[in-house]
Amino acid sequence: MAVSPAVTTLCENPNEVFLDAAKLLLTYADNILRYPNEEKYRSIRIGNPTFSTKLLPTKGAVECLFEMGFKEADTHLVFPKSASVEQLKRIRESIAAERDQRLRGGEPVQPTASATTASASASASAPESSAAASSQSDTPSPPQPSSLESSMSFFVTLQSNFQHVMLYENPELQQKARSIIPHQQLSSAAQHKLTEAKEADPDCKLAIEDFLVLELLRWFKQDFFSWVDCLPCGRCGGPTQNASSLSASTDDLRWGAQRVENHYCQSCRFSTRFPRYNNPEKLLETRRGRCGEWANCFTLCCRALGLEARYIWDSTDHVWTEIYSVSQRRWLHCDSCENVCDKPLLYEVGWGKKLAYVLAFSKDQVVDVTWRYSCKHPEVLTRRTRVQEAWLLHTINGLNASRQQSLSPDRKKQLTERLLVELVEFISPKKPKPGELGGRNSGSLAWRLARGETRGADTGTSTQDAGYVFTPTEKEKSDRLLHVRYSASKDQYCRVSNNSEVIQSWDQCVLRKESVFRKVEDDWQMVYIARTEGSSMGTISWKFDLAPAGLKIKSVSVMASSQTFHSGKVCWHLQTGQITTEFSGDGKMQSFQSLSGSSEITVVAGLSDGEGETSWQHAQLFRQSLKQTEEPSFEILIHLEDV
C-alpha cells in the first residue's frame, strides 16, 4: 500500500510518540466508520487537552486528519458529510499497518522515495510547509547556527516591542485617543453596514465590531493620518530631500525619537527637522509619518475603542496591526497605511517581500505569526537564519510565561485556545485572494521602488501578467446577474451580486493599467484616477468573462464618471470580441442590448491630452469628494443567460 505524505511524516516520530498519536487517530477514524450518523464523532475540538497535547505537537498527526478529510471550522476540525469515507479508510489502514508492525517489534516503515513530506510543528516558531518537495533540490537547506550576538540582538527586539505595546494600555492615553476619534460617527456607519450585510445575507455571522474595524481603517487613512515622504520646506514651502540625519533634542528623545531626518531644501538652504516619534501620544498630535508611525498610532486607536489588537513587526521592515474578531474567532490582518483588512498575503504575493520573521505583540502575549503571511513556507524557512528555531520558541514561551503570571486561569485558557486555533491555521498555507495581488500604494513611487514593493502596483508600466478577471460565482450564476460597483472615495469595489463582497483598492480588480494612479488631494478633499506625471497616455480596463460559467450576456448597463479640464480627453469603450462600442463617462447609467450573445466584455478607459506641466491632471476618472461615500463612481450590471 502506498504511504501517504502525512503518514510518512507521522512515521518519522519516535516509537512512543508515534504509537500514542496513532492510537488517537485510529480512534477518531473508527468512531466515524462505526457510527456514521453520529455528529459528535465527526467533530474534534482543537482546545481538547488530548488533541492539543498528543496530536498537535506530533509531526504529521494533524496532516493525517486533513488527509482523512477533516476540515477546519472555527475552533473544531470537522469531518463533513461530503467527505470520502474510502479516503478515510485508506489513511486509517496505512496508520494501522505501521502501528501493527511496530507492536510486533518490526522495523518502522521507511518512507518511499516517491513519498513527500507535509509536516507542521506545533510550535508557533517553525511550521514546515505542506507543499511537497518534488525533488531533493527543492528541499530547503537547514538554517545555519546563529551567533550569540545575533540571538541577543533578536532578544532585544522581542523585549522592546513587547514592552512598547504596554503604552497602549494607559487609560489616560486611551481617553485622549477617544476624544479625537469620531466614535459615534464610526459606530453609526458600522451599524448601517451591518444592517445592509444582514439584509443581503440573513445568515451573516459578522458583528458590529467587524464593521467598526473597517470604518476605523477608512477614517484613519482618509481623514486623520498623513504619509510623509519629504516634508515641505519650513521656510519657503518648497520641495525638500531627505539628507543626513540631525541630532535628536531632549524633547525628541522624550517622545521616543532616537532618529531625526534632515529634509533639506536646495532652494533656500534650509533644513526642516522630521523626528521619527515612537510615542503614540505624540503621534495623536503630529498625525503623520511612515508605516512605523501609522501602525503605532492606529494600534492605540484600536485599543482605545476596546478592540483587542496587537502590533505586528516584520523583520523585512514593515509594521501593521492585527485585530481579534470575536464573531469570526480569528485574528484579522489590518494595515492602516493601505486601508486593507484581512489580506495577509499582500506583502509576499502583492509586494514581493521575502519574509522571514513576522511577530505579533499584545499586552498578554508574543506569537510568531509568520505563517499567516506566507504561502511559501519552505522558502521562508530557508531565510530564518538569525536565530535557532528552538531558541526562538523557548524565548517566546519565557516572555509569555512572565507576562501572564498575573492573568486569571480563564484568560490563560482563552489565550491558549486561540493560539491552538492559530497553529492549525498555520499548517495549511492559504491561496492568494484578489485583494492580495497588488503592490504597495503608500509612499512615493521612488520610495516603493527602492524598497522593491511595487509588484503589481503603479510603476507607469503595464501589469498585464497580474490582470484580474471577473467570472460569475455560484450565486451570480443562479441569479443570472453580475453587478459590480466601485467607490473612489472609499477606494473599494462592492460585488453587489455576490452578497455585497467588498474588495479594497482601485487596482485590485483591474485587468490592465498603464501610466495611471489614484490621486488624493488632501487640501481639496478630492480623489480621482489620473495619468502618471510625464505620461502622454494612460489606460485602464476591467474584464468580465462568462464562458467558464457556461453563460452569455443578455444585456449590459454601465455607468462611469469622468471629468476633463482644458484640452484633456477621456474615452470610454466596451469591447466584446471584434465589436467596440463607445459610451460617455457622464455619470449616467447607459444600457446596451446590442451586446447580447457575447461571452465576455471589457470596459476600457483612455486618458490623454491636457496642457502644460499639469496636463496629467486634465483628464480624470471617478473624481469624487472624500466625504461623498454613498455614490458609486463606476457601476456595471450584466444580466446573464444560458449559452
BADREN-576771 format. One record per residue (C-alpha): residue in one letter; chain; x, y, z. Coordinates in steps of 0.02 Angstrom, whole numbers, plus 32768, in hexadecimal, padded with zeros to 4 digits. Example, Ala and Ser with C-alpha at 12.3 -4.5 7.8 and 13.67 -1.06 7.14 Angstrom:
2
(A A (8267 7F1F 8186))
(S A (82AC 7FCB 8165))
END
This chain:
643
(M A (8000 8000 8000))
(A A (8045 80AC 7FD0))
(V A (806F 8116 8068))
(S A (801C 81C1 806A))
(P A (8087 825E 8085))
(A A (8037 827C 812F))
(V A (804D 81C7 816A))
(T A (8101 81CB 812D))
(T A (8121 8263 819B))
(L A (80C6 8213 822D))
(C A (813B 817C 821F))
(E A (81D2 81EC 823C))
(N A (81A0 8205 82F2))
(P A (81F1 819E 837E))
(N A (819B 80F9 83A0))
(E A (813F 812E 843E))
(V A (8104 81D2 83F3))
(F A (80C9 817A 8355))
(L A (8067 80F4 83B5))
(D A (800F 8176 8422))
(A A (7FDC 81DE 838B))
(A A (7FAC 8146 8324))
(K A (7F39 8107 83AD))
(L A (7EDA 81AC 83AE))
(L A (7ED2 81BB 82F0))
(L A (7E8E 810A 82E0))
(T A (7E0E 812D 8367))
(Y A (7DD0 81C8 830A))
(A A (7DC5 8167 8266))
(D A (7D74 80CC 82B2))
(N A (7CEF 8132 830A))
(I A (7CBA 817F 8265))
(L A (7CBA 80D7 820D))
(R A (7C56 8083 8297))
(Y A (7BDC 8110 82B8))
(P A (7BCD 816D 8210))
(N A (7B2E 81C9 8243))
(E A (7B6B 8206 82ED))
(E A (7B9D 82BD 82DE))
(K A (7C03 82BD 837F))
(Y A (7C81 8245 8333))
(R A (7C9C 82B3 8299))
(S A (7CDD 834A 82FA))
(I A (7D7F 8365 835C))
(R A (7D92 83FD 83CC))
(I A (7E3E 844B 83B0))
(G A (7E46 8481 8467))
(N A (7E2A 83CF 84A3))
(P A (7EBE 83A6 8518))
(T A (7EDA 82FB 84C9))
(F A (7EDD 8344 8419))
(S A (7F4D 83D6 844A))
(T A (7FCB 836E 84AC))
(K A (7FCF 82CA 844A))
(L A (7FAE 82FA 8395))
(L A (7FD5 83B1 8378))
(P A (808D 83A3 83AD))
(T A (80A7 8303 8346))
(K A (80ED 8315 8297))
(G A (8071 82DC 8213))
(A A (7FE1 82B8 828B))
(V A (7F70 834B 825F))
(E A (7F9D 8333 81A7))
(C A (7F5C 8281 81B4))
(L A (7EB4 82C6 81ED))
(F A (7EB2 833E 8159))
(E A (7EDD 82B0 80E1))
(M A (7E51 8249 812D))
(G A (7DDB 82D5 80FC))
(F A (7DCA 8342 8197))
(K A (7DB0 83FC 8177))
(E A (7DD6 8493 81E3))
(A A (7D39 84E5 822D))
(D A (7D57 856D 82B0))
(T A (7D91 8514 834E))
(H A (7D72 8464 830C))
(L A (7DAC 83EB 8288))
(V A (7D12 83A1 8234))
(F A (7CFC 8309 81C4))
(P A (7C78 8347 8147))
(K A (7BEA 82DB 8106))
(S A (7C31 82F4 8058))
(A A (7CDE 82B0 8087))
(S A (7D18 820B 803B))
(V A (7D08 817A 80B5))
(E A (7D78 8113 8042))
(Q A (7E03 8194 8054))
(L A (7DF0 818E 8110))
(K A (7DFE 80D0 810B))
(R A (7E9D 80D9 80A1))
(I A (7EF5 814D 811B))
(R A (7EB6 80E8 81AF))
(E A (7EF9 8045 8164))
(S A (7FA4 8093 8143))
(I A (7FB1 80CC 81F8))
(A A (7F71 8024 8239))
(A A (7FEF 7FC2 81CF))
(E A (8080 8029 8214))
(R A (8040 801A 82C7))
(D A (802C 7F5D 82B8))
(Q A (80DB 7F4E 8271))
(R A (8124 7FAE 8305))
(L A (80BE 7F50 8387))
(R A (8101 7EAC 833F))
(G A (81B0 7EEE 8359))
(G A (81D4 7F08 82A1))
(E A (8234 7F97 8251))
(P A (81D4 8037 8234))
(V A (8192 804E 8184))
(Q A (820D 80B8 8122))
(P A (81CA 8143 80B4))
(T A (81C6 8115 7FFC))
(A A (8231 8178 7F83))
(S A (8197 81C2 7F34))
(A A (8146 81F1 7FD7))
(T A (8149 82A9 8003))
(T A (814B 82F6 80AF))
(A A (80C5 836B 80EC))
(S A (80E8 8391 81A1))
(A A (80C4 8420 8215))
(S A (810E 8440 82BF))
(A A (8098 846F 834A))
(S A (810E 84F8 8381))
(A A (80E0 85A3 8341))
(S A (8194 85B1 830A))
(A A (81AA 8544 8272))
(P A (811F 84E2 821F))
(E A (815F 848C 8184))
(S A (80FD 84A0 80E5))
(S A (807F 841F 80AE))
(A A (80BA 843E 7FFE))
(A A (8115 83A4 7FC2))
(A A (81CA 83AF 7F8C))
(S A (81CD 8368 7EDD))
(S A (8287 8348 7EDD))
(Q A (831A 8351 7F54))
(S A (8351 83F7 7F0B))
(D A (82A9 8443 7F3E))
(T A (82BF 8414 7FF4))
(P A (82F5 84AA 805D))
(S A (839D 8497 80AD))
(P A (839E 84A3 816C))
(P A (83C4 854D 81B7))
(Q A (8478 856A 81EA))
(P A (849C 857C 82A3))
(S A (8485 862F 82DC))
(S A (8504 868F 8342))
(L A (84ED 86C5 83F7))
(E A (84F4 877A 83BC))
(S A (8465 875C 8341))
(S A (83FD 8704 83C5))
(M A (8414 8792 8442))
(S A (83E9 8814 83BD))
(F A (834A 87B5 8395))
(F A (8320 87A7 844E))
(V A (832F 8863 8460))
(T A (82B4 8878 83D0))
(L A (823A 8800 8421))
(Q A (8248 8850 84CB))
(S A (823E 8902 8489))
(N A (81A0 88E4 8423))
(F A (8150 8880 84B0))
(Q A (816D 890F 8528))
(H A (8139 8995 84AD))
(V A (8088 8951 8494))
(M A (8065 896F 854D))
(L A (805A 8A29 8522))
(Y A (7FB5 8A04 84CB))
(E A (7F6B 89CA 8571))
(N A (7F80 8A74 85C7))
(P A (7ECC 8AAB 85F4))
(E A (7EF5 8B64 85E4))
(L A (7F43 8B4B 8539))
(Q A (7EAF 8AE3 84FF))
(Q A (7E3B 8B6E 8539))
(K A (7EA1 8BEE 84D7))
(A A (7E90 8B82 843B))
(R A (7DD3 8B6E 8456))
(S A (7DC0 8C2A 8462))
(I A (7E07 8C37 83B2))
(I A (7DB5 8BA1 835E))
(P A (7D03 8BC4 831D))
(H A (7CC6 8B28 8375))
(Q A (7C0B 8B4A 8365))
(Q A (7C1A 8B70 82AC))
(L A (7C81 8AD4 828A))
(S A (7C0B 8A67 82F2))
(S A (7B73 8AA9 8294))
(A A (7BC5 8A85 81ED))
(A A (7BF7 89D8 822A))
(Q A (7B45 89B3 8264))
(H A (7B03 89EA 81BA))
(K A (7B7C 8976 815F))
(L A (7B4F 88E6 81D3))
(T A (7A96 8901 81B0))
(E A (7AB7 8901 80F5))
(A A (7B1F 8862 8104))
(K A (7A96 8808 8166))
(E A (7A12 883E 80E9))
(A A (7A7C 87FA 805B))
(D A (7AA6 875B 80BB))
(P A (7A34 872E 814D))
(D A (7AB4 86AA 8184))
(C A (7B3E 872B 8196))
(K A (7B9E 8706 8237))
(L A (7C02 87A8 823D))
(A A (7BF0 8821 82CD))
(I A (7BF2 88DF 82D5))
(E A (7CA7 88D8 8311))
(D A (7CDB 888C 826A))
(F A (7C92 8921 820D))
(L A (7CD6 899B 828E))
(V A (7D85 895E 8262))
(L A (7D66 8988 81AB))
(E A (7D21 8A33 81D5))
(L A (7DB4 8A58 8248))
(L A (7E2E 8A27 81C0))
(R A (7DD6 8A97 8142))
(W A (7DD0 8B2D 81B9))
(F A (7E86 8B18 81ED))
(K A (7EC3 8B11 8138))
(Q A (7E52 8B94 80EA))
(D A (7E31 8C11 8174))
(F A (7EB0 8C04 8200))
(F A (7F62 8BCD 81D7))
(S A (7FD0 8C05 8147))
(W A (8065 8BB5 80F2))
(V A (810F 8C0A 80F2))
(D A (8190 8BF0 806A))
(C A (81E2 8C9A 807D))
(L A (8199 8D2D 80DC))
(P A (8180 8DD3 8082))
(C A (8207 8E52 80AA))
(G A (81E5 8EA8 8151))
(R A (8220 8F4E 8109))
(C A (81E5 8F5A 8054))
(G A (816A 8ECA 8049))
(G A (81C7 8E7E 7FB6))
(P A (81FC 8DC8 7F9B))
(T A (8286 8D7B 8006))
(Q A (82F7 8CE2 8000))
(N A (831D 8C6B 808E))
(A A (83D4 8C8F 80B3))
(S A (8443 8C59 8145))
(S A (83FB 8C43 81F4))
(L A (83F5 8CCB 8277))
(S A (8416 8CBE 8332))
(A A (837F 8C95 839D))
(S A (834E 8D1A 841B))
(T A (831A 8CF8 84CE))
(D A (8264 8D0E 849B))
(D A (827A 8C96 8408))
(L A (82C0 8C12 847D))
(R A (8232 8C2F 84F7))
(W A (81B9 8BF5 846F))
(G A (8224 8B62 8438))
(A A (8272 8BB5 839E))
(Q A (8321 8B6C 839F))
(R A (8331 8B9B 82E7))
(V A (8311 8C45 8298))
(E A (8310 8C57 81DB))
(N A (8355 8CF1 8185))
(H A (82DD 8D25 80FA))
(Y A (834A 8DA1 809E))
(C A (8310 8E27 8024))
(Q A (8388 8E45 7F94))
(S A (8337 8EED 7F6A))
(C A (8346 8F4A 800F))
(R A (83C7 8ED9 8065))
(F A (8354 8EB9 80F7))
(S A (8349 8E18 815D))
(T A (829D 8DDE 8197))
(R A (82A5 8D62 8227))
(F A (823C 8CC3 8221))
(P A (824A 8C67 82C8))
(R A (8214 8BB0 82B8))
(Y A (81A7 8BAD 8354))
(N A (8187 8B04 83A3))
(N A (810D 8B3B 8429))
(P A (8057 8B28 83F1))
(E A (8020 8BBA 845F))
(K A (808D 8C31 83F9))
(L A (804E 8BE2 8358))
(L A (7F9B 8C0F 8387))
(E A (7FD8 8CC3 8377))
(T A (804D 8CBB 82E1))
(R A (7FDB 8C43 827E))
(R A (8060 8C1A 81FE))
(G A (80EE 8BA5 81D6))
(R A (8116 8B03 817C))
(C A (80DF 8A52 81A2))
(G A (812F 8A52 8250))
(E A (80CD 8AE9 8288))
(W A (802E 8AAF 8231))
(A A (802A 8A02 8282))
(N A (805D 8A49 832B))
(C A (7FD3 8AC9 8333))
(F A (7F4F 8A5B 82E1))
(T A (7F6A 89CD 835D))
(L A (7F50 8A49 83EB))
(C A (7EAD 8A83 839A))
(C A (7E72 89CE 8390))
(R A (7E94 89B1 8448))
(A A (7E41 8A56 8474))
(L A (7D9F 8A17 8424))
(G A (7DA9 8974 8484))
(L A (7DE1 890A 83F1))
(E A (7E5C 8881 841D))
(A A (7EF2 88AF 83B4))
(R A (7FA9 8882 83A3))
(Y A (803D 88D6 8350))
(I A (808F 8873 82C3))
(W A (814A 8881 82A3))
(D A (8194 8840 8200))
(S A (8251 8827 81F6))
(T A (824F 8863 8140))
(D A (8224 8913 817B))
(H A (8169 8928 8188))
(V A (80EC 892F 8218))
(W A (8030 8923 8221))
(T A (7FA2 88EC 8296))
(E A (7F39 8851 82B7))
(I A (7E8C 885A 8306))
(Y A (7E33 87C7 8354))
(S A (7D85 87A9 830E))
(V A (7D19 8757 8393))
(S A (7C91 872E 8315))
(Q A (7D0C 86DA 829D))
(R A (7D79 8693 8329))
(R A (7E1A 86C4 82D3))
(W A (7E9B 874E 82C3))
(L A (7E84 87C6 8231))
(H A (7F14 8819 81D6))
(C A (7EFC 88D8 81D0))
(D A (7F73 894F 8179))
(S A (7F45 8A04 8199))
(C A (7FC3 8A45 8118))
(E A (7F69 89E7 808E))
(N A (7EB8 89E8 80D8))
(V A (7EAB 892B 80C4))
(C A (7E62 88A6 8134))
(D A (7E78 87E9 8130))
(K A (7EF5 87E5 809F))
(P A (7F89 878F 80F5))
(L A (7FDF 8756 8054))
(L A (7FE7 8809 8014))
(Y A (809E 881D 8044))
(E A (80E5 877A 8000))
(V A (8078 876C 7F65))
(G A (804A 8821 7F40))
(W A (80E6 887E 7F76))
(G A (8162 87F2 7F55))
(K A (81AA 87F3 8005))
(K A (8223 8769 8038))
(L A (81DC 874A 80E5))
(A A (823D 86F6 8171))
(Y A (81F8 8728 821C))
(V A (814E 8776 823F))
(L A (8125 8788 82F8))
(A A (8086 87C2 8351))
(F A (8090 8823 83F5))
(S A (7FFD 8842 8469))
(K A (7FEC 886C 8521))
(D A (7FE0 87B2 854B))
(Q A (8044 8753 84C9))
(V A (80C9 8747 8442))
(V A (809E 86D5 83B0))
(D A (8105 86A7 8316))
(V A (8083 86C4 828D))
(T A (80F9 86B8 81F8))
(W A (8096 8629 81AD))
(R A (7FF5 868D 819E))
(Y A (804E 8704 8129))
(S A (809F 8685 80B6))
(C A (8064 8604 8039))
(K A (8119 85CF 8019))
(H A (814B 8580 80BE))
(P A (81E4 851E 807F))
(E A (822E 85BF 8037))
(V A (8211 861C 80D9))
(L A (8267 8593 813D))
(T A (8307 85A9 80D7))
(R A (830D 8661 810A))
(R A (82F1 8646 81C5))
(T A (83A9 8642 81F2))
(R A (83B9 86CE 8271))
(V A (8391 865D 8305))
(Q A (8374 85A5 8323))
(E A (82BD 8572 831F))
(A A (82CB 8519 83C7))
(W A (8318 85B6 8414))
(L A (828C 8623 83CC))
(L A (8204 85B1 840E))
(H A (8255 85A6 84BA))
(T A (826C 8663 84C2))
(I A (81BA 8688 848E))
(N A (8177 860B 850B))
(G A (81E0 865C 8594))
(L A (81A2 870B 856B))
(N A (80EE 86CF 8569))
(A A (80FE 8671 860D))
(S A (8144 870B 8661))
(R A (80BE 8781 861B))
(Q A (802F 870A 8642))
(Q A (8059 86E9 86F9))
(S A (7FD1 875F 8736))
(L A (7F4A 8726 86BB))
(S A (7EB3 86C5 86F5))
(P A (7EA5 860B 86CA))
(D A (7E13 8632 8655))
(R A (7E79 86B4 85F5))
(K A (7F0D 863D 85E7))
(K A (7E9A 85B6 85A6))
(Q A (7E50 862F 8527))
(L A (7EFC 8660 84E7))
(T A (7F32 85AA 84D9))
(E A (7E96 8579 8477))
(R A (7EAC 860C 8400))
(L A (7F61 85DE 83E5))
(L A (7F33 852A 83BE))
(V A (7EB6 8567 833B))
(E A (7F3F 85D3 82EF))
(L A (7FB9 8541 82E8))
(V A (7F3D 84D7 8288))
(E A (7F22 856A 8211))
(F A (7FDE 8578 81F5))
(I A (7FF0 84C1 81C1))
(S A (7F9B 84D7 8118))
(P A (7FD9 856C 80B0))
(K A (7F49 85D0 8066))
(K A (7F35 8600 7FAF))
(P A (7F3D 86B9 7F81))
(K A (7E98 8719 7F76))
(P A (7E78 87A0 7EF1))
(G A (7E9D 882C 7F6C))
(E A (7F49 87E6 7F92))
(L A (7F90 87F2 7EE2))
(G A (7FBA 88AB 7ED9))
(G A (8057 8908 7F09))
(R A (806A 898C 7F8F))
(N A (8005 8A2D 7F83))
(S A (804B 8A93 8014))
(G A (80E7 8AFC 7FF9))
(S A (8133 8B4B 7F5F))
(L A (8156 8AE1 7EC5))
(A A (8212 8AFB 7EDB))
(W A (8207 8AC2 7F91))
(R A (81A2 8A28 7F63))
(L A (8218 89FE 7ED4))
(A A (82AE 8A0D 7F48))
(R A (825D 8992 7FC0))
(G A (822A 891B 7F35))
(E A (8172 8924 7F67))
(T A (8120 8958 7EC3))
(R A (80F5 88AD 7E7A))
(G A (804C 88C3 7E28))
(A A (8045 8978 7E61))
(D A (804D 8A12 7DF5))
(T A (80FC 8A27 7DB0))
(G A (80C6 8A78 7D0E))
(T A (80CD 89D0 7CB7))
(S A (804D 894E 7C86))
(T A (801D 88C9 7D04))
(Q A (7FD8 8850 7C85))
(D A (801B 87B6 7CE0))
(A A (7FBE 87E2 7D80))
(G A (7F18 8807 7D29))
(Y A (7E76 87E2 7D84))
(V A (7DDE 8799 7D2C))
(F A (7D2E 8794 7D73))
(T A (7CDB 86EA 7D5C))
(P A (7C2D 86BE 7DA0))
(T A (7C23 866E 7E4C))
(E A (7BA4 85E7 7E73))
(K A (7B2C 8669 7EB7))
(E A (7B3F 86D6 7E1D))
(K A (7B24 8640 7DAC))
(S A (7A86 8617 7E0B))
(D A (7A46 86CC 7E0B))
(R A (7A7B 86E8 7D56))
(L A (7AC8 878F 7D87))
(L A (7B77 87D6 7D9C))
(H A (7B70 8881 7DF1))
(V A (7C0E 88E1 7E24))
(R A (7C23 8991 7E6A))
(Y A (7CC1 89F5 7E8F))
(S A (7CCA 8A8A 7F06))
(A A (7D5F 8AFE 7EF1))
(S A (7D48 8B50 7F9B))
(K A (7D46 8AA7 7FF5))
(D A (7DC3 8A5F 7F78))
(Q A (7D67 89BB 7F76))
(Y A (7D03 894A 7F03))
(C A (7C5E 8902 7F3B))
(R A (7C28 8864 7EE0))
(V A (7B70 8881 7F02))
(S A (7B3A 87E0 7EAC))
(N A (7BAA 8776 7F1B))
(N A (7B65 87A2 7FC7))
(S A (7BB1 8851 7FBC))
(E A (7C63 880D 7FC3))
(V A (7CDF 889C 7FDE))
(I A (7D8A 88A5 7F8B))
(Q A (7DFC 8933 7FC1))
(S A (7E68 899F 7F4E))
(W A (7E45 89DD 7E9E))
(D A (7EC9 8972 7E46))
(Q A (7E9A 88CB 7E93))
(C A (7E12 88A4 7E13))
(V A (7E65 88F2 7D7B))
(L A (7E90 888A 7CE1))
(R A (7F18 8901 7CA6))
(K A (7F55 89AD 7CD2))
(E A (7FDC 8A17 7C86))
(S A (801C 8ABF 7CC3))
(V A (7F8B 8AE0 7D3B))
(F A (7F80 8AF6 7DF7))
(R A (7F04 8B29 7E7E))
(K A (7F1D 8BDE 7EB3))
(V A (7EE0 8C1D 7F5D))
(E A (7ED9 8CDA 7F72))
(D A (7EDC 8CF0 802F))
(D A (7ECB 8DAC 8025))
(W A (7E31 8DA6 7FB3))
(Q A (7DF1 8D03 7FFF))
(M A (7DDD 8CB9 7F50))
(V A (7E15 8C16 7F02))
(Y A (7E22 8BD7 7E4E))
(I A (7E85 8B69 7DD7))
(A A (7EFA 8BC5 7D61))
(R A (7F91 8BA9 7CF1))
(T A (803B 8B9D 7D40))
(E A (809B 8C3F 7D34))
(G A (80FD 8C4D 7C92))
(S A (8096 8BCB 7C33))
(S A (8035 8BFB 7B97))
(M A (7FB8 8B6C 7B9F))
(G A (7F6D 8B01 7C29))
(T A (7EF9 8A6B 7C1C))
(I A (7E97 89FE 7C94))
(S A (7E23 896B 7C73))
(W A (7DB0 88EF 7CCB))
(K A (7D80 8845 7C83))
(F A (7CE8 87D6 7CA0))
(D A (7CF3 8723 7C5F))
(L A (7C53 86BC 7C61))
(A A (7C90 8627 7BFC))
(P A (7CD0 85C0 7C92))
(A A (7C1E 85C3 7CD8))
(G A (7BCF 8590 7C33))
(L A (7B73 8636 7C26))
(K A (7B68 86C8 7BAE))
(I A (7B30 877D 7BB4))
(K A (7A76 87A2 7BAE))
(S A (7A8B 885D 7BC9))
(V A (7B0A 88D8 7C10))
(S A (7AF5 897B 7C6E))
(V A (7B8C 89E7 7C98))
(M A (7BA9 8A88 7CF8))
(A A (7C53 8ADE 7CFE))
(S A (7C80 8B8D 7D37))
(S A (7D10 8BF2 7CEF))
(Q A (7D3F 8CA8 7CE7))
(T A (7DB2 8D0E 7C77))
(F A (7E04 8DB8 7C83))
(H A (7E4C 8E25 7BF9))
(S A (7E73 8DB0 7B66))
(G A (7E78 8D0F 7BCA))
(K A (7E1C 8C78 7B82))
(V A (7DCE 8BD9 7BC8))
(C A (7D8E 8B51 7B52))
(W A (7D21 8AC0 7B8F))
(H A (7D05 8A20 7B2C))
(L A (7CAF 8977 7B40))
(Q A (7D07 88EA 7AE4))
(T A (7CB5 8842 7ABD))
(G A (7D16 87D7 7A42))
(Q A (7D33 8840 79A5))
(I A (7CAD 88C0 79D4))
(T A (7CDC 8964 7A2A))
(T A (7C53 89D8 7A6A))
(E A (7C78 8A87 7AA9))
(F A (7C17 8AD1 7B3B))
(S A (7C1F 8B71 7BA0))
(G A (7C64 8B82 7C4F))
(D A (7BE1 8BFF 7C87))
(G A (7BB1 8BA1 7D24))
(K A (7B0B 8B62 7CDD))
(M A (7AD9 8AAC 7CCA))
(Q A (7AD3 8A73 7C14))
(S A (7A8C 89CF 7BD2))
(F A (7ACF 8969 7B40))
(Q A (7A59 88E2 7B01))
(S A (7AC0 88D3 7A62))
(L A (7B4E 887B 7ABD))
(S A (7AE3 87E3 7AE8))
(G A (7B26 8739 7AB7))
(S A (7BDD 875A 7AE2))
(S A (7C34 86F0 7B66))
(E A (7CAA 877A 7BA2))
(I A (7CB4 8836 7BAD))
(T A (7D41 88B1 7BD4))
(V A (7D28 8964 7C0F))
(V A (7DB8 89D6 7BD8))
(A A (7DE0 8A8B 7C05))
(G A (7E67 8AF3 7BB1))
(L A (7EAB 8B97 7BF6))
(S A (7F0C 8C11 7B88))
(D A (7F36 8CC6 7B5A))
(G A (7F30 8D5C 7BCD))
(E A (7F9F 8DF6 7BD8))
(G A (8043 8E23 7C29))
(E A (809F 8DCF 7CB8))
(T A (7FFC 8D9C 7D0C))
(S A (7FB1 8D4C 7C70))
(W A (7FA9 8CA6 7CCB))
(Q A (7F23 8CF1 7D3C))
(H A (7EB5 8D2B 7CAE))
(A A (7E65 8C82 7C8D))
(Q A (7E1D 8C2E 7D28))
(L A (7DB9 8B92 7D4D))
(F A (7D43 8B83 7DE1))
(R A (7D63 8C31 7E29))
(Q A (7D07 8C33 7ECF))
(S A (7D08 8C89 7F78))
(L A (7D54 8C20 8003))
(K A (7CB8 8C49 8067))
(Q A (7C43 8C07 7FDF))
(T A (7C41 8B51 8014))
(E A (7B96 8B15 7FD9))
(E A (7B9B 8B31 7F1C))
(P A (7BFC 8AB8 7EAA))
(S A (7C79 8AFB 7E2C))
(F A (7C6D 8A64 7DB9))
(E A (7BE4 89E0 7DAB))
(I A (7BBD 8950 7D36))
(L A (7B28 88DA 7D31))
(I A (7B33 8843 7CBF))
(H A (7A95 87DB 7CAE))
(L A (7AC0 8729 7C80))
(E A (7A6F 869A 7C22))
(D A (7A9F 85EA 7BEF))
(V A (7B0B 85D1 7B56))
END
